[in-house]
C-alpha cells in the first residue's frame, strides 16, 4: 500500500512540475535579440512568447554552447515583458533585463522570484 501511494504521489508531483514549472516546455516565439559571449563560448537568444489571448507577452532566453556539444537550454523566463536587453559582463556572466546570471548553471524564472511575485 505504501509503495502504491509513493508511486502515485511521485507521478502526480512530476505531472505538476512538467505542466507548470518545466522551462523547456515554454513556447518560443519571435527572435528579438541574440548575443555571443566575449570568448565566443556561449550564444544567448531571446524570444518573445505569446501563449494566447488571455496572457501577456513573455521573454524567454535560450543558452547554446558553441564549444561543447550540448543541448541548448532555457535560462531566463519573465512574464509581462516584450523586449530583451542582453549584455555580457564577462565570459561567463550575462545580464538579461537587469537580471545577472552566471553561465552555464544559473537560471531565472519569474515564478520562483519572491520579490517579483510580490509586485
Backbone as numpy.savetxt, mean C-alpha at the origin, in Angstrom:
# Nx Ny Nz CAx CAy CAz Cx Cy Cz
-13.54 -31.35 18.91 -14.36 -30.16 18.91 -13.49 -28.90 18.91
-12.43 -28.89 19.73 -11.54 -27.73 19.79 -10.83 -27.53 18.46
-10.43 -28.61 17.81 -9.76 -28.51 16.50 -10.68 -27.89 15.46
-11.94 -28.30 15.45 -12.91 -27.76 14.50 -13.15 -26.28 14.77
-13.27 -25.92 16.04 -13.47 -24.52 16.41 -12.25 -23.68 15.99
-11.04 -24.18 16.23 -9.82 -23.48 15.83 -9.76 -23.31 14.31
-10.07 -24.37 13.57 -10.07 -24.31 12.11 -11.09 -23.28 11.61
-12.29 -23.29 12.15 -13.32 -22.34 11.76 -12.89 -20.91 12.05
-12.33 -20.67 13.24 -11.87 -19.34 13.63 -10.74 -18.87 12.72
-9.84 -19.77 12.39 -8.72 -19.42 11.50 -9.21 -19.04 10.11
-10.12 -19.82 9.58 -10.66 -19.53 8.25 -11.43 -18.21 8.26
-12.22 -17.98 9.28 -12.97 -16.73 9.40 -12.01 -15.54 9.52
-10.99 -15.68 10.36 -10.00 -14.60 10.53 -9.27 -14.28 9.24
-8.86 -15.30 8.51 -8.18 -15.07 7.24 -9.13 -14.42 6.24
-10.39 -14.83 6.24 -11.36 -14.24 5.32 -11.55 -12.75 5.58
-11.62 -12.36 6.84 -11.76 -10.94 7.18 -10.51 -10.19 6.74
-9.31 -10.73 7.02 -8.07 -10.09 6.60 -8.04 -9.95 5.08
-8.34 -11.02 4.36 -8.27 -11.04 2.91 -9.23 -10.02 2.29
-10.44 -9.93 2.84 -11.43 -9.05 2.24 -11.29 -7.59 2.67
-10.67 -7.33 3.82 -10.65 -5.97 4.34 -9.27 -5.33 4.46
-8.21 -6.13 4.61 -6.92 -5.54 4.93 -5.78 -5.92 4.00
-5.97 -6.88 3.12 -4.90 -7.31 2.22 -4.66 -6.23 1.17
-3.52 -5.53 1.29 -3.23 -4.42 0.38 -3.01 -4.89 -1.06
-2.64 -6.14 -1.25 -2.41 -6.63 -2.61 -3.71 -6.77 -3.40
-4.85 -6.73 -2.74 -6.15 -6.81 -3.41 -6.68 -5.45 -3.85
-6.00 -4.37 -3.48 -6.48 -3.04 -3.83 -6.42 -2.84 -5.34
-7.47 -2.27 -5.91 -7.48 -2.06 -7.36 -6.59 -0.88 -7.76
-5.72 -1.12 -8.73 -4.90 -0.03 -9.26 -5.66 0.62 -10.41
-5.55 1.91 -10.46 -6.25 2.65 -11.51 -5.27 3.29 -12.47
-5.32 4.59 -12.54 -4.50 5.37 -13.46 -3.15 5.72 -12.84
-2.09 5.49 -13.59 -0.75 5.86 -13.13 -0.65 7.38 -13.07
-0.26 7.93 -11.89 -0.18 9.39 -11.74 1.23 9.87 -11.43
2.10 8.96 -10.97 3.48 9.37 -10.67 4.37 8.14 -10.67
5.65 8.36 -11.02 6.64 7.29 -11.00 8.00 7.88 -10.70
8.68 7.33 -9.72 10.01 7.81 -9.33 10.91 6.61 -9.04
12.18 6.75 -9.43 13.18 5.72 -9.17 14.13 6.22 -8.10
14.55 5.31 -7.22 15.46 5.68 -6.14 16.79 6.18 -6.73
17.53 6.99 -5.97 18.78 7.56 -6.50 19.79 6.51 -6.98
19.86 5.35 -6.33 20.79 4.31 -6.75 20.17 3.34 -7.75
18.96 3.63 -8.21 18.22 2.84 -9.21 17.82 1.45 -8.71
17.80 1.24 -7.39 17.41 -0.06 -6.84 15.91 -0.27 -6.89
15.13 0.77 -6.61 13.68 0.66 -6.53 12.99 1.65 -7.47
11.81 1.24 -7.93 10.93 2.14 -8.66 9.59 2.13 -7.94
9.06 3.31 -7.72 7.79 3.47 -7.04 6.80 4.07 -8.02
5.67 3.39 -8.20 4.61 3.88 -9.08 3.38 4.16 -8.24
2.79 5.33 -8.43 1.59 5.72 -7.70 0.40 5.73 -8.67
-0.71 5.23 -8.18 -1.93 5.13 -8.97 -3.09 5.75 -8.20
-4.07 6.29 -8.94 -5.33 6.64 -8.31 -6.24 5.43 -8.46
-7.05 5.23 -7.47 -7.97 4.10 -7.47 -9.36 4.62 -7.16
-10.32 4.18 -7.94 -11.71 4.55 -7.72 -12.51 3.26 -7.57
-12.98 2.99 -6.36 -13.68 1.73 -6.09 -15.17 1.80 -6.42
-15.64 2.92 -6.92 -17.04 3.00 -7.30 -17.69 4.32 -6.92
-18.97 4.43 -7.21 -19.69 5.69 -7.04 -19.84 6.12 -5.58
-19.79 5.19 -4.66 -20.02 5.55 -3.26 -18.73 5.80 -2.49
-17.59 5.78 -3.16 -16.31 5.99 -2.47 -15.54 7.13 -3.12
-14.59 7.64 -2.39 -13.72 8.69 -2.88 -12.49 8.06 -3.54
-11.72 8.88 -4.26 -10.47 8.40 -4.84 -9.48 8.05 -3.74
-8.60 7.12 -4.06 -7.51 6.73 -3.17 -6.22 6.74 -3.96
-5.10 6.86 -3.24 -3.79 6.75 -3.87 -3.14 5.47 -3.37
-2.63 4.70 -4.32 -1.95 3.44 -4.03 -0.57 3.54 -4.65
0.47 3.17 -3.89 1.83 3.18 -4.43 2.39 1.76 -4.38
3.01 1.39 -5.50 3.55 0.04 -5.67 5.07 0.11 -5.83
5.78 -0.69 -5.05 7.24 -0.73 -5.07 7.72 -1.91 -5.90
8.64 -1.64 -6.81 9.28 -2.68 -7.61 10.78 -2.62 -7.38
11.40 -3.79 -7.33 12.85 -3.86 -7.20 13.46 -3.98 -8.59
14.45 -3.15 -8.88 15.09 -3.17 -10.20 16.32 -4.06 -10.26
16.84 -4.47 -9.10 18.08 -5.24 -9.08 17.89 -6.70 -8.66
16.84 -6.97 -7.90 16.56 -8.32 -7.44 15.20 -8.73 -8.00
15.11 -9.93 -8.53 13.84 -10.40 -9.07 12.91 -10.74 -7.92
11.92 -9.89 -7.76 10.91 -10.11 -6.72 9.61 -9.46 -7.19
8.54 -10.01 -6.69 7.22 -9.50 -7.05 7.04 -8.08 -6.49
6.47 -7.19 -7.28 6.20 -5.84 -6.78 5.13 -5.93 -5.68
5.15 -4.93 -4.78 4.19 -4.96 -3.68 3.68 -3.56 -3.40
2.46 -3.49 -2.91 1.85 -2.22 -2.55 2.37 -1.81 -1.18
2.90 -0.59 -1.09 3.47 -0.13 0.16 2.75 1.10 0.72
1.82 1.67 -0.03 1.15 2.90 0.42 -0.29 2.87 -0.03
-1.21 3.18 0.90 -2.62 3.27 0.58 -3.23 4.38 1.42
-3.76 5.40 0.75 -4.39 6.53 1.44 -5.72 6.84 0.77
-6.77 6.88 1.57 -8.11 7.18 1.12 -8.31 8.69 1.04
-9.19 9.13 0.18 -9.54 10.54 -0.04 -8.34 11.37 -0.49
-7.54 10.80 -1.38 -6.45 11.52 -2.04 -6.53 11.20 -3.52
-6.09 12.15 -4.33 -6.07 11.89 -5.76 -4.74 12.30 -6.40
-3.81 12.83 -5.61 -2.49 13.22 -6.11 -1.42 12.51 -5.30
-0.26 12.33 -5.92 0.86 11.69 -5.23 2.12 12.52 -5.42
2.73 12.86 -4.30 4.02 13.53 -4.30 5.04 12.52 -3.79
5.97 12.13 -4.64 6.97 11.12 -4.28 8.34 11.78 -4.30
9.07 11.64 -3.17 10.42 12.20 -3.11 11.32 11.21 -2.38
12.39 10.80 -3.05 13.37 9.91 -2.42 14.31 10.76 -1.60
14.39 10.48 -0.31 15.28 11.20 0.58 16.71 10.66 0.48
16.83 9.36 0.30 18.10 8.69 0.06 17.80 7.40 -0.68
18.77 6.48 -0.75 18.58 5.27 -1.54 17.48 4.33 -1.01
17.15 4.44 0.27 16.16 3.52 0.83 15.05 4.21 1.62
14.96 5.53 1.55 13.91 6.26 2.26 13.13 7.10 1.26
11.83 6.90 1.26 10.96 7.63 0.33 9.88 8.34 1.14
9.49 9.51 0.66 8.40 10.26 1.27 7.27 10.36 0.23
6.13 9.80 0.60 4.95 9.82 -0.27 3.89 10.63 0.45
3.52 11.76 -0.12 2.50 12.63 0.48 2.75 12.83 1.99
3.97 13.20 2.32 4.39 13.50 3.69 4.45 12.29 4.62
4.42 11.09 4.09 4.58 9.87 4.88 5.94 9.27 4.53
6.81 9.17 5.53 8.15 8.63 5.31 8.16 7.12 5.51
8.72 6.42 4.51 8.81 4.97 4.56 10.24 4.53 4.26
10.70 3.49 4.95 12.03 2.94 4.73 11.87 1.64 3.95
12.54 1.58 2.81 12.41 0.45 1.90 13.37 -0.66 2.31
13.02 -1.89 2.05 11.84 -2.38 1.34 10.72 -2.87 2.25
10.84 -2.70 3.56 9.91 -3.39 4.46 8.77 -2.57 5.03
8.86 -1.27 5.07 7.78 -0.48 5.67 6.63 -0.27 4.69
5.43 -0.18 5.28 4.21 0.08 4.50 3.39 1.11 5.25
2.54 1.80 4.51 1.59 2.72 5.12 0.20 2.38 4.59
-0.73 2.16 5.51 -2.12 1.89 5.18 -2.95 2.77 6.12
-3.69 3.71 5.57 -4.44 4.65 6.41 -5.37 3.94 7.37
-5.82 2.75 7.05 -6.75 2.02 7.91 -6.11 1.61 9.24
-4.77 1.65 9.29 -4.06 1.26 10.51 -3.42 2.45 11.19
-3.57 3.65 10.67 -2.97 4.85 11.23 -3.99 5.52 12.15
-3.78 5.39 13.45 -4.75 5.90 14.43 -4.91 7.42 14.36
-3.84 8.15 14.08 -3.94 9.61 13.97 -4.85 10.00 12.81
-4.68 9.33 11.66 -5.50 9.65 10.50 -6.95 9.25 10.74
-7.17 8.12 11.43 -8.53 7.67 11.65 -9.32 8.60 12.56
-8.62 9.36 13.42 -9.30 10.29 14.32 -9.82 11.52 13.58
-9.24 11.86 12.46 -9.61 13.08 11.73 -10.93 12.94 11.00
